[in-house]
Amino acid sequence: MKLRLFTVAKAKWAELSAVAILLVLFTSLSACGDEAKVSGLAREASAAPPNILLILLDDMGVNDVGAYGGGAGVTPHIDRFAQQGLRYTRHYTDSTCTATRVALLSGQDPASMGFRPAAAGIPAEIKTLPEQLREAGYTTHHIGKWHAGFNTREAWPNAQGFDSFFGFLNQFLLRGPHTETELITGRPTYHNPWLQHDMEAPKQYEGHLSYLLNTAVLDFLERHAKDESPWFLNYWTYAPHRPLQPTEEYLSRHPATAEGRYLALLEEIDALVGRVLQALDDLGLADKTLVLIASDNGGTAKEYPSNAPFRGGKATFFEGGVRTPLFVRWPGQLEAGLEDDRVLSVKDYLPTLVAVAKGQPGDSAAGNFLAANDDARTVSRPLFWEASNSVFHSWSVLDETGRWRLYRDYENKMHLTDLAAAAGGKDVALAEQSSLVAELTQAYSRWHRVQHAPSLPFVADMESSRGQGQFAGYDVLRTPGVEGWSFALALQPEGRSTSMGPQIIAAQEPHWRLQRQAGQLELNMQGLELVAAEPPPGQCSEIVIATQFTQAYSAPAFKSGLVELFYDGVKVASASTDTPRLPPQDFSQPTTLGRDASGGQVFQGQLGPARFWNERLVADEHADVYLQNSVASGQGELCQALVERGGDGGLR
């Protein structure tokens, strides 16, 4: 680890060195007399817990601010703030908005919830950061952009632990118009945006988005300045995210170019952050408040070299896409003007801030970057990233030393970067480090297998020994309709269904339904209908349903929906659409096996165990060797489990 004093003028990315990974970013600096002087000194357990203000900017890179030695001189307030506390040089987020926010709120890898980077939301069963802070006596509030799920109300801020919310669920809802019952997506805008309070329907506000949100934050600080209970406030801005729409006041200060518009937007949000910091001073809150200023991912670097000296930008897993600014100030607890270059993940906010809230900032639990004992809190670990859609998949691994990054891009090209070789890293030929490449590839594959197949609780019907029952809970993982999702089970029908009515194999109304009727299997999935001849009776077959529904709000031409049905690894039916509908908002209906929700339409035969995946499985010939995402992988396991439960599985 390296902790050192810094000035903006002398900050040099070239001084960064590879260090053991994790996360705890404050240690003993020196001893003075009989007192040990510790950077990031944990507060005494008896001291009052601080308020916590988390300012998250959108698409701001390390070279956008002057605090890292670069920038265009348009961020004086953030730069001054950086000198008042700790500056982190190896703060890692995801490469896009949603995945970072989900990781921050949950403390978990976003892929474990299907976010690559989009998905329905964080499962209610996961105790989020605001929920844990509430348990510690905090009130919790969110102002600004959410972008951590909007398809179901279960994913909205108030359902995820926030006492109050004012802002927008994602930028594609800013333009409106909306109704009481329907949210309409469109191109983002800063002008006269549609915003919402709590669980209410959005309404249109007059003015510029950045100022509307900033005013809400200032009003919040005034209202809560004398609160007896500590508060946690997320102030998640939209700037400097596109579209480049600063106000005329700031636009007039810069050339009439794309770069000028970007720098104007950046300068404007810096000034608004400065207003918030000034309000903390004016209201006597500065010494009582732990403040973090960060960015959710790297900049796009389309108008300005936002991520220099690093390669890449937003939506890539090069350093420029995921290595972003982070500054932390805690007067009286953290020394000013320090720099820390140990590896920090956005997942570590949760354990760190919860430890602070509970009066245990020195707790050495993994991921707590305020722990006082450096030896206890240093834990080496790799970090993983992945993103996918219906066609492409990319992933990256940062090794546990923090030196090596392996990245497979969307074109299936591998990149190995030595981050210790130069300020921005140096590309290394794969053949020069073939053993390392193999090791990192295997580590990613092991990690992915854990992330993509959640284990969900199943409750068997007490009166049935034929596999009937239901899945309930973890609604956003069980429910298809948002990006990739797959489902598999073993079944052994009894007789032919030609003379019988419909028999439910599996269903979650109104989202999907797989039934056996008139010698066929019929699947209705989000309005797409598939029909195939039923599997032969008296023997076990493994059924897989694989789906991908992509809304592509930023690129509507790429909207698509696909459903495929497989028997024992062979595709027997499929359906697709270029106008996929949004799933119904209620995800809470149970997923039933062998019957409908009321106990009727019973399947005649044996059902084996069922499995869910938070990605689309594919035919064997299209499978990715790194992902093990073939419908045929593990073939036979479900039928074997049916045999072990007591069915004969048709095995002779």
C-alpha positions in Angstrom: 0.0 0.0 0.0 1.1 3.6 -0.5 -0.4 6.5 1.4 1.2 9.9 0.7 0.5 13.5 0.8 -0.3 15.0 -2.6 -1.0 18.3 -4.3 -3.0 18.7 -7.5 0.0 20.1 -9.3 2.3 17.2 -8.3 -0.2 14.3 -8.8 1.3 11.8 -11.1 -0.3 8.6 -12.4 3.1 7.3 -13.1 3.7 6.9 -9.4 1.1 4.2 -9.2 2.3 0.7 -8.4 0.7 -2.7 -8.4 -0.2 -3.7 -4.9 -1.9 -6.5 -3.1 -5.6 -6.2 -3.7 -8.0 -4.9 -1.2 -9.3 -2.5 0.2 -9.1 -0.9 3.3 -7.6 2.3 2.5 -6.4 4.0 5.6 -3.4 3.0 7.8 -0.9 4.3 10.4 1.2 7.0 9.0 3.5 8.1 11.9 3.7 8.2 15.7 3.9 11.6 17.4 4.8 11.5 21.1 2.8 8.8 22.8 -0.1 9.0 20.3 -0.2 6.9 17.1 -1.2 9.0 14.1 -3.4 7.0 11.7 -4.6 8.0 8.3 -8.3 7.3 8.1 -8.4 6.9 11.9 -11.5 5.1 12.9 -13.8 7.2 15.2 -14.2 6.1 18.7 -17.2 3.8 19.2 -18.7 6.3 21.6 -18.6 9.1 19.1 -21.8 10.1 17.3 -22.1 8.4 13.9 -21.6 10.8 11.0 -24.1 11.7 8.4 -23.1 10.1 5.1 -23.3 12.0 1.8 -22.5 10.0 -1.4 -22.2 12.1 -4.5 -22.0 9.9 -7.6 -21.3 11.7 -10.9 -22.2 10.0 -14.2 -19.5 9.2 -16.8 -16.8 11.3 -15.3 -13.2 10.0 -15.9 -10.0 10.5 -14.0 -8.7 13.1 -16.5 -11.9 15.2 -16.3 -10.8 16.5 -12.9 -7.6 18.3 -11.9 -7.1 16.3 -8.8 -5.3 13.6 -10.7 -2.9 16.0 -12.4 -4.8 16.5 -15.6 -8.1 18.1 -16.6 -9.0 21.3 -18.3 -9.2 23.4 -15.2 -13.0 23.3 -14.9 -13.4 21.3 -11.7 -12.1 23.6 -8.9 -14.6 22.6 -6.3 -14.0 18.9 -6.7 -10.2 19.5 -6.8 -10.3 21.5 -3.6 -12.4 18.8 -2.0 -9.9 16.2 -3.0 -7.2 18.0 -1.1 -9.3 18.0 2.1 -9.4 14.3 2.4 -8.3 11.1 0.7 -7.8 10.6 -3.0 -7.9 7.0 -4.4 -6.0 6.1 -7.5 -7.3 2.5 -8.0 -11.0 2.8 -7.4 -12.8 0.3 -9.6 -16.4 0.4 -10.8 -18.2 -1.4 -13.5 -18.1 0.0 -17.1 -21.7 1.2 -17.2 -24.2 2.9 -15.0 -26.5 0.1 -13.8 -24.0 -2.5 -13.0 -22.0 -0.1 -10.8 -25.0 1.1 -8.9 -26.3 -2.4 -8.2 -22.8 -3.4 -7.0 -22.7 -0.4 -4.7 -26.1 -0.9 -3.3 -25.8 -4.7 -2.8 -22.1 -5.2 -2.1 -22.3 -8.1 -4.6 -21.1 -8.8 -8.1 -23.9 -7.5 -10.4 -23.7 -10.6 -12.6 -25.0 -12.7 -9.7 -28.3 -10.9 -10.2 -28.2 -11.0 -14.0 -26.9 -7.5 -14.5 -24.6 -7.7 -17.6 -25.3 -4.8 -17.4 -29.1 -4.7 -17.4 -31.6 -6.8 -15.4 -34.9 -6.4 -13.5 -33.6 -5.3 -10.1 -31.9 -6.3 -6.9 -33.8 -9.2 -5.2 -35.8 -8.1 -2.1 -34.0 -10.9 -0.2 -30.7 -9.0 -0.5 -30.2 -6.5 2.3 -29.0 -3.4 0.6 -26.8 -0.6 1.9 -29.7 1.7 2.8 -31.6 -1.1 4.5 -28.5 -1.9 6.7 -28.0 1.8 7.5 -31.6 2.0 8.6 -31.0 -0.8 11.0 -28.1 1.2 12.4 -30.5 4.2 13.1 -30.0 6.2 9.9 -32.7 7.8 7.8 -32.1 7.1 4.2 -32.7 9.3 1.1 -32.0 9.2 -2.6 -32.0 12.3 -4.9 -31.2 12.0 -8.6 -30.6 9.2 -11.0 -31.5 5.6 -9.9 -30.8 3.2 -12.9 -30.9 0.1 -10.7 -34.1 -1.4 -12.1 -37.5 0.0 -13.1 -39.5 -2.8 -14.7 -41.1 -3.7 -11.3 -41.8 -1.5 -8.4 -39.9 -4.0 -6.3 -36.8 -2.5 -7.8 -37.6 1.1 -7.1 -35.6 3.1 -4.4 -38.4 3.0 -1.7 -38.6 -0.7 -2.0 -34.8 -1.0 -1.7 -34.5 0.7 1.6 -34.8 4.4 1.0 -37.2 6.5 3.1 -37.5 9.1 0.4 -36.8 9.4 -3.3 -36.8 12.3 -5.7 -35.4 11.9 -9.1 -35.7 9.5 -12.1 -35.6 5.8 -12.4 -33.4 6.0 -15.6 -32.6 8.7 -18.1 -34.9 7.2 -20.7 -37.9 8.3 -18.6 -36.8 12.0 -18.4 -38.6 13.1 -21.6 -42.0 11.6 -20.8 -44.9 12.1 -21.0 -46.0 9.5 -18.5 -49.4 8.5 -17.1 -50.5 7.2 -13.7 -50.2 3.6 -15.0 -47.6 3.7 -17.8 -44.0 4.8 -18.0 -42.9 5.9 -21.5 -39.3 5.7 -22.6 -37.6 8.1 -25.0 -34.5 10.1 -25.7 -32.9 11.6 -22.5 -33.0 15.4 -21.9 -31.9 17.9 -19.3 -34.7 20.3 -20.1 -38.1 20.3 -18.3 -37.6 16.7 -17.1 -40.2 14.3 -15.8 -39.3 13.4 -12.2 -41.0 11.5 -9.4 -41.4 11.5 -5.7 -41.3 8.1 -3.9 -43.6 5.6 -5.5 -45.8 8.3 -7.2 -46.1 8.7 -11.0 -43.6 11.1 -12.5 -44.6 14.6 -13.4 -43.0 17.3 -15.4 -40.8 20.0 -13.8 -39.8 23.3 -15.4 -36.1 24.0 -15.5 -32.8 22.3 -16.0 -32.4 18.8 -14.5 -29.1 19.5 -12.8 -30.5 22.5 -10.9 -33.7 20.8 -10.0 -31.8 18.0 -8.4 -29.3 20.3 -6.8 -32.0 22.4 -5.3 -33.6 19.3 -3.8 -30.3 18.4 -2.2 -29.9 21.9 -0.7 -33.5 21.8 0.6 -32.8 18.4 2.1 -29.8 19.7 4.0 -31.7 22.7 5.4 -34.6 20.5 6.6 -32.3 17.9 8.2 -29.6 20.1 9.5 -30.7 19.6 13.1 -31.9 16.0 12.9 -31.1 14.0 16.0 -30.7 10.8 13.9 -27.9 10.6 11.4 -28.9 10.5 7.7 -27.6 8.9 4.6 -28.1 10.8 1.3 -27.4 9.6 -2.2 -26.9 12.6 -4.5 -26.6 10.8 -7.9 -26.2 13.4 -10.7 -26.9 12.9 -14.4 -24.1 15.2 -15.5 -21.7 15.0 -17.2 -23.6 12.2 -19.0 -24.9 12.9 -22.5 -26.8 14.7 -24.0 -24.5 17.7 -23.8 -27.0 20.2 -22.6 -25.4 22.7 -20.2 -27.2 26.0 -19.4 -26.4 29.0 -21.6 -24.5 30.5 -18.7 -21.8 27.8 -18.9 -22.2 27.1 -22.6 -21.1 30.7 -23.3 -17.8 30.2 -21.4 -16.5 27.6 -23.9 -16.0 27.2 -27.6 -19.0 26.1 -29.7 -17.6 22.6 -30.2 -18.4 19.2 -28.8 -15.5 19.5 -26.5 -16.6 22.9 -25.4 -20.1 21.7 -24.6 -18.8 18.8 -22.6 -16.4 21.0 -20.6 -19.3 23.4 -20.0 -21.5 20.5 -18.6 -18.6 19.3 -16.5 -17.8 22.8 -15.1 -21.5 23.3 -14.3 -21.9 20.1 -12.3 -18.7 20.9 -10.5 -20.1 24.3 -9.5 -23.3 22.6 -8.3 -21.3 20.1 -6.2 -19.5 23.1 -4.8 -22.9 24.6 -3.7 -23.6 21.4 -1.8 -20.2 21.5 -0.1 -20.7 25.1 0.8 -24.1 24.4 2.3 -22.6 21.8 4.6 -20.2 24.5 5.9 -23.0 27.1 6.2 -25.3 24.7 8.1 -22.6 23.5 10.5 -22.8 20.0 9.0 -19.3 19.6 7.4 -17.6 18.3 10.6 -20.5 15.9 11.1 -20.6 14.4 7.6 -18.6 11.8 5.8 -18.7 12.8 2.2 -17.7 10.6 -0.8 -17.4 11.9 -4.4 -17.1 9.3 -7.1 -18.0 8.5 -10.7 -20.0 5.4 -11.8 -17.7 4.5 -14.7 -15.2 6.0 -17.1 -16.0 8.7 -19.5 -17.1 8.1 -23.0 -13.9 10.1 -24.1 -15.7 11.1 -27.3 -15.4 14.8 -26.8 -12.5 15.0 -24.4 -9.7 12.5 -23.3 -11.6 11.9 -20.1 -9.7 8.8 -19.0 -6.1 9.6 -19.9 -3.6 8.1 -19.4 -5.7 5.0 -19.5 -6.9 3.2 -22.6 -10.6 2.7 -23.3 -13.7 4.3 -21.9 -17.3 3.6 -20.8 -18.6 0.2 -21.9 -15.2 -1.3 -22.1 -13.2 -3.2 -19.6 -9.9 -1.4 -20.3 -8.7 0.6 -17.3 -10.3 3.8 -18.8 -13.8 2.2 -18.5 -13.6 1.0 -14.9 -10.9 3.0 -13.1 -12.6 6.1 -11.9 -12.3 9.0 -9.4 -13.0 8.6 -5.7 -12.5 11.2 -3.0 -13.5 10.9 0.7 -13.6 13.6 3.4 -14.3 13.0 7.0 -13.1 16.0 9.1 -11.4 15.0 12.3 -11.1 11.4 11.2 -9.2 11.4 7.9 -6.1 13.4 7.3 -6.2 15.8 4.5 -4.1 15.6 1.3 -3.5 11.8 1.3 -3.4 9.5 -1.6 -4.1 5.7 -1.5 -3.2 3.4 -4.4 -4.5 0.1 -3.2 -7.2 -1.6 -5.2 -10.8 -0.7 -4.1 -14.0 -2.1 -5.5 -17.3 -0.3 -5.6 -18.7 -3.4 -3.9 -16.7 -2.3 -0.8 -18.9 0.7 -0.1 -21.5 -1.4 1.7 -19.3 -3.1 4.3 -17.3 0.1 4.9 -20.3 2.5 5.4 -22.2 0.0 7.5 -19.1 -0.4 9.7 -19.0 3.4 10.1 -22.7 3.6 10.9 -22.5 0.9 13.5 -19.6 2.7 15.2 -17.2 0.0 14.0 -15.1 1.7 11.3 -12.1 -0.3 12.5 -13.8 -3.6 11.9 -11.5 -5.7 9.7 -14.4 -7.4 7.8 -13.4 -8.0 4.2 -14.1 -5.0 2.1 -14.1 -2.4 4.9 -11.8 0.3 3.6 -11.9 2.2 6.8 -10.5 -0.6 9.0 -7.7 0.7 11.3 -5.6 -2.5 11.3 -3.9 -2.7 7.9 -2.7 -6.2 8.4 -6.1 -7.5 9.4 -7.9 -5.9 6.6 -5.6 -6.6 3.6 -7.2 -9.4 1.6 -6.0 -10.3 -1.8 -8.6 -11.2 -4.4 -9.2 -10.9 -8.1 -11.9 -8.7 -9.5 -14.2 -9.8 -12.4 -16.4 -8.0 -14.9 -18.7 -9.2 -17.7 -21.2 -7.8 -20.1 -23.4 -9.5 -22.7 -26.4 -9.2 -25.0 -28.1 -11.6 -27.4 -25.1 -11.9 -29.6 -21.9 -10.7 -27.9 -20.1 -11.4 -24.6 -17.1 -9.7 -23.0 -15.3 -10.2 -19.7 -12.3 -9.1 -17.8 -10.2 -10.2 -14.8 -7.9 -8.1 -12.6 -5.6 -10.5 -10.9 -5.2 -10.6 -7.1 -1.9 -8.6 -7.2 -3.6 -5.8 -9.0 -0.9 -5.9 -11.7 -2.4 -7.8 -14.6 -5.7 -7.3 -16.5 -7.0 -9.8 -19.0 -9.8 -8.6 -21.1 -11.8 -10.3 -23.9 -13.6 -7.7 -25.9 -16.9 -8.0 -27.9 -14.9 -9.1 -30.9 -13.5 -12.0 -29.0 -10.0 -10.5 -29.0 -7.9 -11.0 -25.9 -5.9 -8.2 -24.3 -3.3 -8.6 -21.5 -2.2 -5.4 -19.8 0.7 -5.0 -17.4 -0.5 -2.2 -15.1 2.9 -1.8 -13.4 4.8 -1.3 -16.6 3.6 2.3 -17.4 1.3 4.9 -16.0 -1.5 3.8 -18.3 -0.5 0.2 -18.5 1.3 -1.7 -21.3 -0.1 -4.3 -23.6 1.7 -7.6 -23.4 1.7 -10.4 -26.0 -0.4 -13.3 -24.7 2.3 -15.8 -25.6 4.7 -14.1 -23.3 2.5 -14.9 -20.3 0.6 -18.0 -21.5 0.5 -19.6 -18.0 -0.9 -16.4 -16.5 -3.5 -16.1 -19.3 -4.6 -19.7 -18.7 -4.8 -19.1 -15.0 -6.9 -15.9 -15.3 -9.2 -17.5 -17.9 -9.9 -20.5 -15.6 -10.5 -18.1 -12.7 -13.1 -16.2 -14.8 -14.8 -19.4 -15.9 -15.1 -20.6 -12.3 -16.5 -17.3 -11.2 -19.0 -17.2 -14.1 -20.4 -20.6 -13.3 -21.2 -19.4 -9.8 -22.7 -16.1 -11.0 -25.0 -17.4 -13.7 -27.0 -20.1 -11.9 -28.7 -18.8 -8.8 -29.9 -21.4 -6.3 -33.5 -20.5 -5.5 -35.7 -22.0 -2.8 -38.3 -24.6 -3.8 -41.2 -25.7 -1.6 -42.6 -29.1 -2.6 -46.3 -29.8 -2.2 -46.7 -31.9 1.0 -49.3 -34.2 -0.6 -47.3 -34.9 -3.7 -44.3 -37.1 -4.4 -44.3 -36.3 -8.1 -42.2 -33.1 -8.0 -45.1 -30.6 -7.7 -44.6 -27.4 -5.8 -43.5 -23.9 -6.3 -40.7 -21.3 -6.2 -41.4 -18.1 -4.4 -39.3 -15.2 -3.4 -36.3 -13.9 -5.4 -38.9 -12.6 -7.8 -36.6 -10.6 -10.1 -34.4 -13.7 -10.6 -37.3 -16.1 -11.3 -39.1 -13.8 -13.7 -38.2 -13.6 -17.4 -38.6 -10.7 -19.7 -35.5 -8.5 -19.0 -32.4 -9.6 -20.8 -31.2 -13.2 -20.5 -33.0 -15.9 -18.6 -33.2 -19.7 -18.8 -35.1 -22.5 -17.1 -34.7 -26.3 -17.1 -36.4 -29.3 -15.6 -36.7 -33.0 -16.0 -40.1 -34.6 -16.8 -41.4 -38.1 -17.3 -44.9 -38.0 -18.8 -47.4 -40.8 -18.1 -49.3 -41.8 -21.3 -50.2 -39.6 -24.2 -52.0 -36.3 -23.5 -54.3 -36.5 -26.5 -57.4 -37.2 -24.5 -56.6 -35.0 -21.5 -57.1 -31.3 -20.8 -54.1 -28.9 -20.3 -51.5 -30.0 -17.8 -49.2 -27.4 -16.3 -45.5 -28.4 -16.4 -44.3 -25.0 -15.1 -45.8 -21.5 -15.0 -45.6 -18.1 -13.6 -48.7 -16.2 -14.6 -49.0 -13.8 -16.3 -45.4 -14.0 -17.5 -45.1 -17.5 -18.9 -46.7 -20.9 -19.0 -45.5 -24.3 -20.2 -48.2 -26.9 -20.6 -48.9 -30.3 -22.1 -52.0 -30.7 -24.2 -53.3 -32.7 -27.2 -49.9 -34.4 -27.8 -48.0 -31.2 -27.7 -46.0 -29.0 -25.4 -47.2 -25.4 -25.6 -45.2 -22.5 -24.3 -46.4 -18.9 -24.0 -43.5 -16.6 -22.9 -44.2 -12.9 -22.7 -46.7 -13.1 -25.6 -44.5 -15.3 -27.8 -46.0 -18.8 -28.5 -44.2 -22.0 -29.2 -45.6 -25.5 -29.9 -43.7 -28.8 -30.2 -44.6 -32.4 -30.1 -44.5 -33.7 -26.5 -41.6 -35.8 -25.4 -42.2 -39.6 -25.4 -44.1 -40.9 -22.4 -42.5 -43.3 -19.9 -39.0 -41.9 -20.1 -37.2 -38.9 -18.7 -36.5 -35.8 -20.9 -34.7 -32.6 -19.9 -36.5 -29.5 -21.0 -34.7 -26.1 -21.4 -36.4 -22.8 -22.1 -33.8 -20.1 -23.1 -34.8 -16.4 -23.5 -33.4 -13.0 -24.3 -35.5 -9.8 -24.2 -33.5 -6.7 -24.9 -35.2 -3.3 -24.9 -32.1 -1.3 -26.1 -33.4 2.1 -25.0 -30.3 3.9 -26.2 -30.4 2.1 -29.6 -34.0 1.0 -30.4 -32.9 -0.7 -33.6 -31.4 -3.4 -31.5 -34.6 -4.2 -29.6 -35.3 -7.9 -29.8 -37.0 -10.9 -28.1 -36.1 -14.5 -28.5 -37.5 -17.7 -27.0 -36.1 -21.2 -27.7 -37.3 -24.6 -26.5 -34.9 -27.6 -26.2 -35.4 -31.3 -25.5 -32.3 -33.1 -24.3 -30.1 -30.4 -25.9 -31.9 -30.3 -29.2 -33.9 -27.2 -30.3 -37.5 -28.1 -31.1 -39.1 -24.7 -31.4 -38.3 -21.0 -31.3 -40.0 -17.6 -31.7 -38.7 -14.1 -32.0 -39.8 -10.5 -32.2 -38.3 -7.1 -32.9 -40.9 -5.4 -30.6 -40.5 -7.1 -27.3 -43.0 -6.0 -24.7 -42.1 -5.0 -21.2 -43.0 -7.7 -18.6 -46.0 -7.0 -16.4 -44.9 -5.1 -13.3 -46.0 -7.7 -10.8 -43.2 -10.2 -10.4 -44.5 -11.7 -7.2 -46.6 -14.6 -8.5 -44.9 -17.9 -7.6 -43.4 -20.2 -10.2 -45.4 -23.4 -10.0 -44.3 -26.9 -11.1 -46.8 -29.6 -12.1 -49.9 -27.5 -11.4 -51.3 -24.0 -11.7 -51.3 -21.5 -8.8 -54.7 -22.8 -7.5 -53.6 -26.4 -7.5 -55.4 -27.4 -10.7 -54.4 -28.6 -14.2 -52.1 -31.1 -12.6 -49.3 -32.7 -14.7 -49.7 -36.4 -15.2 -46.2 -37.8 -14.6 -43.0 -37.2 -12.7 -41.2 -33.9 -12.5 -37.5 -33.7 -11.5 -35.7 -30.7 -10.1 -35.8 -27.3 -11.9 -33.0 -24.8 -12.4 -32.8 -21.1 -13.3 -30.1 -19.2 -15.0 -29.8 -15.4 -15.2 -28.5 -15.6 -18.8 -29.6 -17.2 -22.1 -28.3 -20.7 -22.6 -27.6 -21.6 -26.3 -27.3 -24.6 -28.5 -24.1 -26.5 -28.2 -22.7 -25.3 -31.5 -23.0 -21.7 -30.4 -21.7 -22.1 -26.8 -18.8 -20.1 -25.5 -16.0 -22.2 -24.2 -15.3 -19.7 -21.3 -19.0 -19.5 -20.2 -20.1 -23.1 -20.3 -23.5 -21.7 -21.4 -24.6 -24.7 -23.6 -28.0 -26.2 -23.0 -26.2 -29.5 -23.2 -23.8 -28.7 -20.3 -24.7 -30.9 -17.4 -27.0 -33.0 -19.6 -28.4 -36.0 -17.7 -28.0 -34.5 -14.3 -31.6 -33.5 -13.9 -32.9 -36.9 -15.0 -30.4 -38.6 -12.7 -31.7 -36.5 -9.8 -35.3 -37.6 -10.8 -34.1 -41.3 -10.6 -32.5 -40.7 -7.2 -35.7 -39.2 -5.9 -37.6 -42.4 -6.7 -38.7 -42.1 -10.3 -37.3 -44.7 -12.7 -36.4 -41.9 -15.2 -37.2 -44.3 -18.1 -33.8 -45.9 -17.5 -33.7 -49.5 -18.4 
